[in-house]
Amino acid sequence: MKSTRMYCAMALMMIAMSLTVFAQSGLKVVQEINSPVDPSENGTVNIGITQDKVVFTTKTGKDNSIAGFRGDQKRMWIADLKKGYYQEITEADLQKIKSMRDQMQPQMNDYQSMLQQKMKDAMKDMSEEDKQKMKQHMPNMDKMMQGQGPGMDAAQTEYKQVASGVTVGNFSNCTQYAGFANGEKVEEVWTVPYSALKVQESDFQVFKTMADFFGAMGNDIKDKMGSAFSFDSEDQGYEGVPVKQVQYRNGKPYRIETVKSVSRENFSAGSFEVPKDANLKKRDMFEGMPEMK
């Protein structure tokens, strides 16, 4: 009888040890998405974060997808559950994309120059009244004339603090910022310090690893990725962790992202892999694209 109890105890210990090995502690962030202009974009994004892995589960009216990044394997995958396929992205794939970008850039620059010249020629004999009418129909016309159209770098967003002590959902004492690009408001952000979420900067280390991973496409991509996932005031232009963001287009809000909760969770290894029970087909990420010489 004693030996049976001993074996049972040993079995339980082994199970506990195996769970410790295969479970990884991290953060679970639940985010709500709302669009005043397109209800099909309304839904949720659940984010699982560990030191070297992250997974995004998106469910909206138009999107049912999961994307995972494995920093320990330098590999990313994106699964479209609606269409029934997934794609993997490796550093070699990103280097290939960089090569394609480098080959296409001269053509993009020539096309941009041609568009600018055609627009200048068309406006040469226009009256001021006609020019103003054209600007109303083409809000980005001035940017295109200055070489900031498609294929060109977007203007940098500058943030200004507009309020403090604001309550956003479950988060109190938030700081509110307004972001401007070319004098136009493009975003509003509400932030809290790390301590309010009971998290540390090190909890988000995986996003720096992911920025380095995408750096294979070029330093410009690495810098943009780094800024997008950085909570450092020097990189993002404001202090704290965003708990609400409102993006503007032509002066009107079109996308609202709100953090509903942040909690500590244990994740299984399978949480960061393509879901096997979805019966997804693997698709090459370059399928249907022309080969570059």
Buried (B, 14 or more C-beta within 10 A) or exposed (E): EEEEEEEEEEEEEEEEEEEEEEBBEBBBBBBBBBBEEEEEBBBEBBBBBBBBBBBBBBBBEEBBBBBBBBBEEBBBBBBBBEEEBBBBBBBEBBEBBBEBBEEEEEEEEEBBEEBBEEBEEEEEEEEEEEEEEBEEEEEEBEBBBEEBBEBBEEBEBBBEEEEEEBEBBEBEEBBBBBBBBBEBBBBBBBBBBBEBBEBEEEBBBBBBBBBBBBBBBBEEBBEBBBBEBBBEEEEBBBBBBBBBBBBBEEEEBBBBBBBBEBEEBBBEEEBBBBBEEEEBEEBEBBEEEEEEE
